[in-house]
Amino acid sequence: MSGTASGARARPVKARRTVHVDIPGTRYPLHIGAGASRRLPEVLRGRKGLSRVHVIIDARVARLHGRSLEALLREAGRPVSRTTVPPGEQSKSTPQLTRLWRDLVRAGCDRESVVVAAGGGVVGDLAGFAAASIYRGIDLVQVPTTLLAMVDASIGGKTGINLPQGKNLVGAFHQPIAVVMDLDFLRTLPRREARAGWAEVIKTAAIRDEGLLATLERRMGALRGMEPGAVAPIVEACCRIKAAVVAEDEKESGLRRILNFGHTLAHGLEAATRYGRLLHGEAVAIGMVFAARLGESLGTTEPGTAGRLEALLRGFGLPTRPPRGLSPARVLGAMDVDKKRGPGGVRWVLLARPGEVTMTDGIERNLVQARLRDFLKTKD
């Protein structure tokens, strides 16, 4: 493991906001705010019998924040070890998962150890699955460092890896014992990563809160600039929405499926481009536009909804059309093996209007194929 941070020990501070996820049998906090990572020693000291902390961290995050995070974790009074993961969706793979299992064992982790996942959604999913499966499950703390991971991926216990055939086809539900969202991390996000995170924020508003959607439209300038005073209440609002949905439907057997708005096509695009051309948030942005347009063509979605979403997504610098040159058959083939399927085929999450969702797996494949063919030809 690399060196330690020097200087005085940081004193724990109270995060400005705390939201709780209440699931039958478990309850855990989401600490939100600038400097919230200083809550980590307190979180870990609250874990009875803690033997070791193993950090699984994105390589870029490690360069920027690794030493300060490790210094905070050592304040819990237990050994700290680390595995660094290459950035990018390609890390959600069986070779990387095997590497994590081996590192956890070699580091001396046992069933009383805690995994701390520090990074974006990729690291959260990968490290979460490693924690869920090693020794049949050990505790996990999520420390999301991207906007997308804060408002979506770190909450609700979904973990997993990709296969060549599709995204997140192997995984487990494994709830963390805490999620610590330090908004200071957002200041060091690359611009493209920052933009991608707004897609999940917009998705959350679109499916559940028209008022939040209007706030995003009204405060776009301040939000794009990542002004902490503007971003904090938006993150909190998204966390409350997701916490409420997950509390009602932990294993995605009903209501939680609404969180997949935009993801049906998004996962197909990601798989069809071999996870190399689009960030997840970019794919979701494109997927939301297609789903809204599909819904309008079916008479399911209120007219004008697609245009409103498209304008907002463009305002946040997100793409609204897929990369050129994609084969409709290839994209559809990837969607056919996605886990988000119903007995009638591919399941679509559509908007009735902003804030209200409907779901169906009864859309004829030929109709989807025709709409997708036209969509793939349209220039952004």
N, C-alpha and C positions, 0 to 999 in steps of 0.2 A: 504494500500500500504506500502511496506517496506521503510526503511530509505533512506536518501539522501546521495549523495556523498559530501565529504568535500573538502576544499582546494580552490585554485584560479579557477576562471571560465576559461574554455578553450576558447582560441580565435579562431574564425572561420578561417579556412584555405581553400584555393582554391584547390579543387580536381585536380589531375594531368590531368584527362581526363573527358570530358563531351560529351555524345552522346545524340541526341534528337530523340524521337519517334514522328513522324508527322502523325497523323490520322485526317481525315476530322472532323473538329469541336474541336480538342484538340491537344495540343503539350506539351510534358513533358520531363524533363531532366533525364538522367541516369548519376549520378555523380560517377566516378570510381577512386579509388586510396587509398593508405594507408592514414588513418586519414580522410577519406571522411565523416565519421559520424559527423565531426565538422561543416558540412554544414547544419545540421538539424535545428538549430535555425533560420538560414536565410531562409530556405525553409518554415518553419512554419510562420515566420513573414511576408512572402509574401502572406499569405492566408488572405484576407480581411474578417473581421468579425469573426475571430476564437474565439470560446467560450471555448473549452476544448480539451485536447489531451488525448486519451485513447490508451495505449500501450497493444497490444496482443503479448505475448512473449513466446517463447519456454522455458520450465523450466530449461534446461541446460544453455541456453544462459542467462537466468535471473541470474543464480548463478555467471556466469563469467563476464557479462557485464551490468547487469540490472541497477545498481546504476549509473554508468557513463552515460548510455544512458538517464536515467531519469533526471540527472543533466543537460544534454545538452538540453533536451526537455523543461525543466523549463525556460531556457533562452529566450524562446519565450514569456514569461510573462503571461502564462495562466495555469489554474489548470491541473495537470497530474494525471491520474489514471491508473490502470493496471489490466490485467487478465493474469495469467500464465497458459499455456497449456502443458499437458504432451507430451513428445516427441513421435514420431512414427506415422505411417500412420493411426493407429486406432483412432487418434484424429480427423481425417476428417470424423466426424459422426454427425448425427442429435442431439444426446444428447449434444455434445460439442457446436454445433451451437446454440442450445437453451440456453445453459449456457451463451454464449457470448452475445446474444440478451439481456438477463436479466441483465447481468453485465453492459452493455452499458447504459441501462435505469436507473439502480440503481445508477450508478456513476454520473448521471446528464447530460449525453450527449444529445445533440439536433442536429438539422439539420446543425448547424454551427460548429459542432465538427469534429475532424479529428481522424481517426484510424491510428495508426502506427503499422505495422506488422513487428516484429523483430524475425527472425528465418529462417529456411529453407523453402523448397517448401510447406511442410505440413501447417505450420503456415501462409505462404503467401496466400495459397488457402483458408484456413478456415477463416482467418481474413478478406480477401478480400470479401468473400461471405457474411460475417456478415456486412461489410461496405456497400456492394451493396444492401442489403435487409432491414437493419434497417432504419426506417423513409423513406423508398423507395429510400435510397441511400445517403450516406454521403462520404466526401472525404477520400482518402486513401493515405498513404505514405508507400512504401515498403522499408524495411531495411533488405535485404537478408544477411544471415550470413554464408551460405554455397556456395561452388563453383557452385553447380548445380542450386541453386536458382538465383545466380548472372547472369549466362549466359542464363538461360531459364525461370524458373518459375515466376520470378518477373516482366518480361517484357511482355506486350501485353494484360493484363487485364483479363486473364482467371482466374476464381475463382471457387471453388466448393468443394463438399464433396462426399464421397463414399457411396454406398449402398452395402449390402451383395452380390447383383447380379453383381456388376461391379464397376469400378473405375470412379470417376468424373461424375457420371450419373446425378447429380443435381448441378446446378451452374448458373453463370451469367458472362457476360462480363462486367467488371468494371475497367476502366483504372485508374491507380494511378495518383496523381498530381506530383509525383516525385519518383525516385528510387535512394537510396543512398547505394552504394556498397563500404564498407570500407574493403579493402583487409587485414587489420590487424586482422580481425575476422578469417581469414583462418588459422592463426597461432595456434588457439586453437581448430581446428576441430579434432575430433577423426580420426585416420588413415582410417578407413573404410569409413567414410563419405567423406573424402577428395578424396579417390579413386573413389567413386561413382560419384562425380561431373565431373570427366574427361570423363565419358561416354557421357554426353551431349555436352561437348566440341568437342569430336571426332565426334559425330553425326552431329553437326553444320558444321564442316569442310567437312565431307563426302558428305553432300548433296549440298554444295554450294561453296566450295573453296578448290581445290586440293592443292594449294600452302600452305594453312594453315595446311592441313593434313601432308604435307611434313615437315613443321616446327615442328609439334608435334613429328614426328618421329625423327627429328634431335636433338631436345632440350629436349628429354624425361627426362633425368637425372635432369636437372635444374628445370623442371616443376614439377616433382614428389616431389622435395624438397620444393616446394612452395616458391621459391625465388621470392620476389616481383618484381624485375626488369624483370624477365622472365615471370611471370604470368600476369602482368598488360596489356601488349599489346595483349596477347591472349584473356583475358576477353573483352578488348575493341573490338577486331576483331569479336568475337562472338556476342557482343551486337549490333554492326553495322549490321551484317547479319540479326539478328532477328528483329531489328528495321525496316530495309528495307522491310522484308517480311510482318511484321504486318501492316506497312503503306500501303501496296498494298492490303492487305486482312485482315481486322480487325476481321471479324466474321467467319473465316475459311470456306469460301465457295469455295475456289480455291487454290491459291498458298500456303497459310498457311498450307495446309495439308502436305506439304513436311516435315514440322517439326516433323511429326509423324513417321519418319523412325525409325524402331526398336520398336515402341510403340505398334504395333498391337499384337505381341506375348507378349511383356512386360506386358501389362495390363491383358492379359489372365493368365500369370504366377502369377502376384500379386494377382489377385482375387482367383485363384485356390489354392494358398498357404495361403489364408486368411490374406494377407498383413503382415505376420509375419516372413517370411524366407528370403525375398529379399528386399534390399533397391531399390528405384525406379531406380537409376542409374545402379545398378547391373542387374536388369531386362531388362533395355534398351540395355545394352551391349550384353546380350544373344540374345535379339530380333534382334539386328543389324546383328549378325552373321547368325542367321537363315534366315533373309530376304535376305542377300547377297547370301547365299547358294541356297535358293529357286530361286532367280533371275538367278543365273548361271545355274541351272538345267533346267530352262525354255528358256535359250538362250537370256534372257533380259539383264543380267548383264555381263559385260566384265570379261572373265576368269582371275582368280588371285585376283579379288577384295576381295572376302571373306577371302582368306588367308592373304592379306595385313591388312585388318581390324582386323582380329583375332590376328595377331602378335602385332599390336599396342595396342589393348585392354589388351592383356596379359602383355605387357610391362608396362602398367599403373596399373597392379595388379588387373584387373577386371576379373570376371568369363566369360567364353565363352560358357558354357553348363549349362542347368538348373539343379536344385536339383534332386537327384535320387528319383524314386518311384512315379513320377507324372503320372496320367492317361491322355493319349491323349484326351480322350472323355471329361474329366473334363476341360482341358485347352481350347479345342475347344468350349465347352459350354459357358465358360466365355467370349471367344472372340465373340461369336454369339450375346451377349447382349451388347457388347461394343458400345459406341456411334459412333465410327469410322467405320460406315458401309455405303455402297452405295446401290443403287437399285439392284445390282447384288449379294450382299452379303458382306462378310468381305472385307474391302478395304486394299490393300497392297501398301505400299510405297517401291519401289525398286530402286536400283541404276542402271543406264545404265553404268556408270563408276564413279569414284570419282569426285564429283562436279556437277554431272548431274543426275537428278531424273526422274523416270517415275512412274505413279500410275495406279492401276487397281483394279477392284472389280470382275473381271471375271475369277479368277483362280478356277478351279473345287475343290470342297470341298474334294473329295476322294483323289485327288493328294496332297493337303495340309495335309490331315490326314496321308497319307503314309509317307510324308517327315517328319512330326512332330513325328511320331512314331519312325522313325529311329534316329531322332535328340535327343529325350528323352532317348534313350538307349545308346547314345555315351558318353563315359567317358571323362571328362575334362583332 
